């Protein structure tokens, strides 16, 4: 399972040393390079695609997964607009 980062995203890349990072937030949020040692409990939560609104059970293994603690749904990208 991909680690959750302090920025709220699941790790979606690695740096030059092989450490997990979030490429969405790197350079913007210092938490993009810090693994969350106490990740959120995602049990019973749902993630919604940011483009087509399809839903899946929340999981760090979803592409571009982001935990949204203040919202009812987390977010991810399902690939509905391609992977280019």
GULO-869696 format. One record per residue: residue number from 1; residue in one letter; x negated, y negated, z of N, C-alpha, C in turn. Coordinates in steps of 0.1 Angstrom, whole numbers, padded with zeros to 4 digits. Layout:
<pts>
(NUM, "a", (X, Y, Z), (X, Y, Z), (X, Y, Z));
...
</pts>
This chain:
<pts>
(1, "x", (-0008, 0012, 0000), (0000, 0000, 0000), (-0009, -0012, 0000));
(2, "x", (-0005, -0022, -0008), (-0012, -0035, -0008), (-0011, -0042, 0005));
(3, "x", (-0022, -0048, 0010), (-0021, -0056, 0022), (-0014, -0069, 0020));
(4, "x", (-0007, -0074, 0030), (-0001, -0087, 0030), (-0012, -0097, 0034));
(5, "x", (-0011, -0109, 0028), (-0021, -0119, 0030), (-0014, -0130, 0039));
(6, "x", (-0022, -0138, 0046), (-0016, -0148, 0055), (-0008, -0159, 0047));
(7, "x", (-0009, -0160, 0034), (-0001, -0169, 0026), (0013, -0164, 0025));
(8, "x", (0016, -0152, 0027), (0029, -0146, 0026), (0031, -0137, 0014));
(9, "x", (0021, -0137, 0005), (0021, -0128, -0007), (0014, -0115, -0004));
(10, "x", (0018, -0105, -0011), (0010, -0093, -0011), (-0003, -0095, -0019));
(11, "x", (-0014, -0089, -0015), (-0026, -0091, -0023), (-0023, -0087, -0037));
(12, "x", (-0028, -0095, -0047), (-0025, -0092, -0061), (-0038, -0092, -0069));
(13, "x", (-0050, -0093, -0062), (-0063, -0093, -0069), (-0073, -0090, -0059));
(14, "x", (-0086, -0089, -0063), (-0097, -0088, -0054), (-0108, -0099, -0058));
(15, "x", (-0116, -0103, -0049), (-0126, -0112, -0052), (-0138, -0105, -0057));
(16, "x", (-0149, -0112, -0059), (-0161, -0106, -0065), (-0168, -0095, -0056));
(17, "x", (-0164, -0095, -0043), (-0169, -0086, -0033), (-0159, -0074, -0031));
(18, "x", (-0148, -0074, -0038), (-0138, -0064, -0036), (-0128, -0066, -0025));
(19, "x", (-0128, -0078, -0019), (-0119, -0081, -0009), (-0105, -0085, -0015));
(20, "x", (-0094, -0081, -0009), (-0081, -0085, -0014), (-0079, -0100, -0013));
(21, "x", (-0072, -0106, -0023), (-0069, -0120, -0023), (-0055, -0122, -0030));
(22, "x", (-0050, -0134, -0029), (-0038, -0138, -0036), (-0042, -0148, -0046));
(23, "x", (-0041, -0145, -0059), (-0044, -0154, -0069), (-0034, -0166, -0071));
(24, "x", (-0022, -0164, -0066), (-0012, -0174, -0067), (-0016, -0186, -0058));
(25, "x", (-0021, -0183, -0046), (-0024, -0193, -0036), (-0039, -0197, -0034));
(26, "x", (-0048, -0189, -0040), (-0062, -0192, -0038), (-0065, -0206, -0042));
(27, "x", (-0073, -0213, -0033), (-0076, -0227, -0036), (-0066, -0237, -0031));
(28, "x", (-0054, -0232, -0028), (-0043, -0241, -0023), (-0040, -0238, -0008));
(29, "x", (-0040, -0225, -0005), (-0036, -0221, 0008), (-0047, -0212, 0014));
(30, "x", (-0054, -0216, 0025), (-0065, -0208, 0030), (-0061, -0194, 0034));
(31, "x", (-0048, -0191, 0036), (-0044, -0178, 0039), (-0044, -0168, 0028));
(32, "x", (-0047, -0173, 0016), (-0048, -0165, 0004), (-0060, -0155, 0004));
(33, "x", (-0069, -0158, 0013), (-0081, -0149, 0014), (-0082, -0142, 0028));
(34, "x", (-0071, -0143, 0036), (-0071, -0136, 0049), (-0060, -0126, 0049));
(35, "x", (-0064, -0113, 0052), (-0054, -0103, 0053), (-0046, -0105, 0066));
(36, "x", (-0033, -0103, 0066), (-0025, -0105, 0077), (-0025, -0092, 0085));
(37, "x", (-0032, -0092, 0097), (-0033, -0080, 0105), (-0020, -0076, 0112));
(38, "x", (-0010, -0085, 0112), (0003, -0082, 0118), (0013, -0085, 0107));
(39, "x", (0014, -0077, 0096), (0023, -0080, 0085), (0037, -0079, 0090));
(40, "x", (0046, -0086, 0083), (0060, -0086, 0087), (0067, -0072, 0085));
(41, "x", (0077, -0069, 0092), (0085, -0057, 0091), (0095, -0059, 0079));
(42, "x", (0093, -0052, 0069), (0102, -0054, 0057), (0114, -0044, 0057));
(43, "x", (0115, -0036, 0066), (0126, -0026, 0067), (0139, -0033, 0066));
(44, "x", (0148, -0029, 0057), (0161, -0035, 0055), (0161, -0048, 0047));
(45, "x", (0150, -0053, 0043), (0150, -0065, 0035), (0150, -0062, 0020));
(46, "x", (0155, -0072, 0013), (0156, -0071, -0002), (0148, -0082, -0008));
(47, "x", (0142, -0079, -0020), (0135, -0089, -0028), (0142, -0091, -0041));
(48, "x", (0142, -0103, -0045), (0149, -0107, -0058), (0139, -0112, -0068));
(49, "x", (0140, -0108, -0080), (0132, -0113, -0091), (0134, -0128, -0093));
(50, "x", (0124, -0136, -0094), (0125, -0150, -0095), (0131, -0154, -0108));
(51, "x", (0132, -0146, -0118), (0138, -0149, -0131), (0151, -0143, -0134));
(52, "x", (0153, -0130, -0132), (0165, -0124, -0136), (0174, -0120, -0124));
(53, "x", (0170, -0122, -0112), (0177, -0119, -0100), (0180, -0105, -0097));
(54, "x", (0173, -0095, -0104), (0175, -0081, -0101), (0169, -0080, -0087));
(55, "x", (0173, -0069, -0080), (0169, -0067, -0066), (0163, -0054, -0064));
(56, "x", (0153, -0053, -0055), (0146, -0041, -0051), (0144, -0042, -0036));
(57, "x", (0143, -0030, -0029), (0139, -0031, -0015), (0125, -0038, -0014));
(58, "x", (0124, -0047, -0004), (0111, -0054, -0002), (0100, -0045, 0000));
(59, "x", (0089, -0048, -0006), (0077, -0040, -0005), (0065, -0047, -0010));
(60, "x", (0053, -0047, -0003), (0041, -0053, -0009), (0037, -0047, -0022));
(61, "x", (0042, -0036, -0026), (0038, -0029, -0038), (0046, -0035, -0050));
(62, "x", (0056, -0044, -0048), (0063, -0050, -0059), (0053, -0060, -0065));
(63, "x", (0054, -0062, -0078), (0045, -0072, -0085), (0048, -0086, -0079));
(64, "x", (0037, -0094, -0076), (0038, -0107, -0071), (0048, -0109, -0059));
(65, "x", (0048, -0099, -0051), (0057, -0099, -0039), (0054, -0111, -0030));
(66, "x", (0064, -0118, -0025), (0063, -0128, -0015), (0073, -0127, -0004));
(67, "x", (0069, -0126, 0008), (0078, -0125, 0020), (0083, -0139, 0023));
(68, "x", (0096, -0140, 0025), (0102, -0153, 0027), (0109, -0153, 0041));
(69, "x", (0102, -0155, 0052), (0107, -0153, 0065), (0119, -0162, 0068));
(70, "x", (0121, -0174, 0061), (0132, -0183, 0064), (0144, -0180, 0055));
(71, "x", (0142, -0171, 0046), (0153, -0168, 0036), (0159, -0154, 0038));
(72, "x", (0170, -0152, 0032), (0177, -0139, 0033), (0170, -0129, 0024));
(73, "x", (0164, -0134, 0013), (0157, -0125, 0003), (0142, -0129, 0002));
(74, "x", (0134, -0119, -0001), (0120, -0121, -0005), (0120, -0122, -0020));
(75, "x", (0109, -0125, -0026), (0108, -0126, -0041), (0097, -0118, -0047));
(76, "x", (0099, -0115, -0060), (0089, -0108, -0067), (0092, -0110, -0082));
(77, "x", (0083, -0105, -0091), (0085, -0106, -0105), (0087, -0091, -0111));
(78, "x", (0098, -0088, -0117), (0101, -0075, -0122), (0095, -0072, -0136));
(79, "x", (0090, -0082, -0143), (0084, -0080, -0156), (0094, -0083, -0167));
(80, "x", (0106, -0088, -0163), (0116, -0091, -0173), (0113, -0100, -0184));
(81, "x", (0103, -0108, -0182), (0098, -0118, -0193), (0085, -0114, -0199));
(82, "x", (0081, -0101, -0196), (0068, -0096, -0202), (0057, -0098, -0192));
(83, "x", (0045, -0092, -0196), (0033, -0092, -0188), (0022, -0099, -0194));
(84, "x", (0024, -0107, -0205), (0014, -0114, -0212), (0008, -0125, -0204));
</pts>
